Each structure stands twice: as C-alpha cells, then as structure tokens.
Amino acid sequence: MIEIQLSDKISEEKLIHYIGLTKKAREKATPIHEEGTTEASQLAVMLRMADDYANDAIHFMNNGDFVRSFGAINYAHAWIDAGVKLRLLDGHGDDVLFTLP
C-alpha cells in the first residue's frame, strides 16, 4: 500500500515555491497577438490581474498572512493559465506550468 502524506499547513517554503512557479509561468508565456489588436488589449487586462495578484501574494506573505498569500498566488497563476487556454498567450508546450489547449 502506498502511503500518501497530506499537509494542511501553508508554510513560507510552499509559498516561495508557488510564487516562483507563477513567476516562471509569467516569464515563459508570450503574447500571441500583435499590439493594437483586441486580443492584445484583453491580454493586457489579464496580465495586469496576474501581476496584481502576484504582488498581493508577496505582500500577504511578508505580513505573515499565508492563507491570503496562497489564495492570491493561485489566482495569479490562474489568470496566466487562462491566457494560455484562451490562446492569448503561448505556453510553449509546457504542460507542467500550464493547462494547454
């Protein structure tokens, strides 16, 4: 029988890990559509949301609010992932960082 170890604790190490994953995803995903298009404008809104949530995650972590930090970094990553899923961003085939179309 395989034993699965579950954790119900949000540690600073976990937050740093997930913040790093989201940063890596943000850097890796590249816009598909040219500037000035409707799609590029939509993507700009999505990426602003991702960046704002990522900044919130760092702020909350630095203030010891690990639960809000974890929620915020998941929202940030979801905005980036949605950009890939909607084909506004190219995830470059990375099915670890992104849910590919």
N, C-alpha and C positions, 0 to 999 in steps of 0.2 A: 504494500500500500504506500502510495506517495503522500508524504505529509506536506501540506501547503501552509506556509507561515503567513498569516494575515496581520496587518498592523492597522490600528485605528488611531494612530498618532501622526500628526503632521510635524515633522522635525524641520529645523532650519536646513539640514542637509538635503532633505527631499525638496524643499522649496528652491534651493540653489540649483538642484538638478533640473527641475521643471522650468525654472526661469531660463536656464541655459539651453534647454531643448527648444523653447519658444524663440529665444534669440537666434539659435541656429536655423530654425524654420524661417524666421523673418529675413535672415540674410540669404538663404538659399532660394526662396521663392522669388521669381522675377516676373514683372508685368508682361502680359502677352500683347496687349493692345497699345497702340501708339497714343502719345499725349494728345489731348484735344478731343478724343473720342468720348462718347457717352460711357463706354465701358471703363476707360481710364478714370473718369470722374467718379464712377461708382466705386472703383477700386480704391481711390484716394480716401474716400469716406471709410471704407472697411479697414484700411491700414491705419488710419488715424485712430479708429476704435481699438485696434490691436495694440498700437503703441501706448494709448492712454491706459488701457487695462494692464499692460506690462509695467508701466511706470507706477500704477497703483499697487501692483503686487509687490514691487520693491519697497515702496513706501510703507505698506502694511507690515511686511516682513521686518523692516528696520525698526518699526514701532512695536514689535512683538505680537502682532495680531496675525498669527499664522493661518487661521481659518479663512479670514478675508483675503489674505495673500494667495492662498491656494485657489480660492474661487476666482480671483482676478486673473491669475496666470492661465487658468483653464479657459476663461472667456477670451483672453488674448490669443491663445493658440487656436481656439475655435474660429475666430474671425479670419485668421490666416488660412486655416484649413478650408473654410468656406470659400475663400478667394480661389483656392486651387480647385475645389469641387465645382465651382461655377465657371471655371476656365477663364478667370480673370488673371490668375497667376499660374506660372509654370512651376510645378513641383519637381521637375527634372527626374521623374520616375522614382522618387524616394517614397516608398510605401511604409517607411517607419515614421517619418515626420508628418506625413500627410495621408488623408484618405483620398486616394486617387480616383479620378472619374472612371 
